[in-house]
Amino acid sequence: MKKLLLSTIAASLLLSTAGIAKEQAAKDATVGQVNRIAINNAKEDAKSKQTKLAKEAIESLKYAQVAVLALEHKDAKKATEALEKAIGKLEVIMAAKDAPKLLPIDNVIRVQEFVGTADDVEKAVRSVQKLLDEGKVQEARALMMPLVSEIDITVVSLPLASYPDALKLAAKYVHDNKLGKAKEVLYIALSTFTEVTQVVPIPLLESTDLIAAASRIAKEDKERALKYLDAASDALDVAEKLGYVSKSETTYKMLHEKIEAVQKEIRGKNKAEKLFESLANALKEFKSKIISSENK
């Protein structure tokens, strides 16, 4: 039974928030401060964009669990009442226009941040390869574990294509006094949720915010803007070394070239507005195709 799932749903309801205005780095912020703000904003953004939990779906799950408990005690009447309520809640959802095939009921956010440079990644990978060559698999595994820098957003969904039918079948079995079969159907129904995890690489978030920060001060503080862009390029190196690949036609090499073009313009006539816009758009498109989804 999904007691643990329901407890996380309750926790998610308590954590759900309205949209939060993003913090913007001060014009004299250090690279580290810009990066920290980028990560904090991403965390808050993930929380504020958590899929709205459907009250009816959660209540339907609770009634389904009540039905299971009733069947455990061979209480057909209570099981029938609970199943009728569970089905009723789902009918409200199914009657809605454009009812989804997968109805999100819970969200889990996990942040893993790699603190280091692209050189640090390369050194670690070389050490891992050496350990593997020596047959020291577990030592290599320990070195590999920190080589990740991402925000993972896992959405748990209720399959509306099958779950309502399962409840109706369970109700039929109860009506036919086949309580064992009804309980078996409910056990299966309460364990067939779908999980999809979105992976958002942190170095790309940092690079995006550093470029945005540089564009805001390029006219008044060239040196700081150039420093931000150097750091943005470094963040791209980290993302690439950590193995975050994109289906975009834009490549890491092209992004580095765009950054260099912006820096050259800042050092010259400093009319980089269009170049900044082109760079930001290219990175946005690249990032959108590097964010992967994983079904569990």
ABEGO torsion letter per residue (X at the ends): XBAAAAAAAAAAAAABBBBBBBBBBBAABBAAAAAAAAAAAAAAAAAAABBBBBAAAAAAAAAAAAAAAAAAAGBAAAAAAAAAAAAAAAAAAAABBGBBABBBABBBBBBBBBBEBAAAAAAAAAAAAAAAAAGBAAAAAAAAAABBBBBBBBBBBBBAAAAAAAAAAAAAAAAAGBAAAAAAAAAAAAABBBBBBBBBBAAAAAAAAAAAAAAAAAAABAAAAAAAAAAAAAAAAAAAAAGBBBABABBAAAAAAAAAAAAAAAABAGBAAAAAAAAAAAAAAAAAAABBBBBX
